[in-house]
Amino acid sequence: MTNPYFQTLEPLWQYLIDYNIATENELILITKINGLNLQTLQDILYTRTGHRNFAQHIEEHTPEALHEIPSLT
């Protein structure tokens, strides 16, 4: 991805992939339809896990990762 905005969302994008919440191809498809933004990534997280935001998911599943991803709420 070459979008400068992506740099701020890249840790969240990678989190979705690393924790098998979505594949890269799914993320590409959904963000082409809905746009690449925090709300879209949180919508994917909610659809797959029921968690409303990344902080909620990380606190429950990987609390040690909280410091790695800024501005999660």
Helices and strands as residue ranges (DSSP letters): H 4-18, H 24-34, H 38-49, H 54-61, G 63-68
